[in-house]
């Protein structure tokens, strides 16, 4: 197994460049911020971006938690990759990750200055330190449930790849971890219930919303809505439109993952 290291200070765009670099060198697997990634899919691990403090994020990125390290080591043992690209802020960090995951010594070191212009690095640092934004090199659907309630935004990049110079799209995800905010925030259940009720009431065919409630889970919300439907409308169509409108707006306004919207027509209004 060949181990490659991509080194650069925090916030210089390593995660942004990782997939392109891996593709150019024929590397299938990446280790970045606690995650073991194959192309654009998470194989194992927990993202350091989920931690509530910077110290906890650093410990997660270094695989200091025994169970976390064991999970990733087992995944590496199962897939037996020919090569892995490890991202780190220094050679010392790379060496510590290698030791924790029992990997071979580094075969090649690439520095962020080798693959990014000074302008690209300055722009990446600006986004990191002025807006607190971090890039995870996997599509949004891969991490949506894990980052429920965080700032999260898809980032699609188009590039020319391969000998045939084909155009391909690579999707990454921009997140803003809780430790990047100035203080904490909390969205009360009543606020989410109000958003759900407002959107349900706007759907044509709904006479009135009778009740809203929700169940909160680590991976998102399950919303329950009871309503009265106007006579003459197709009930199943009205309920489906309520589900769609509520799920879309709660996700848009709160950033919280909506697992399900369960809508019940309790009565008809003639």
Buried (B, 14 or more C-beta within 10 A) or exposed (E): EBBBBBBBEEBBBBBBBBBBBBBEEEBBBBBBBBBBBBBBEBBBBBBBBBBEEEEBBBBBBBBBBEEBBEBBBEBBEEBEBEBBBBBBBEEEBBBBBBEBBEBEEBEEEBEBEEBBEEEBBEBBBEBBEEEBBBBBBBBBEBBBEBBBBBBBEEBEEEEEBEEEEEEEEBBBBBBBBBBBEEEEEEBEEEEBBEBBBBBBBEBEBBBEBBEBEBEEEEEBBBBBBBBBBBEEBEEEEBBBBBBEBBBEBBBEEBBBBBBEBBBEBEEEEE
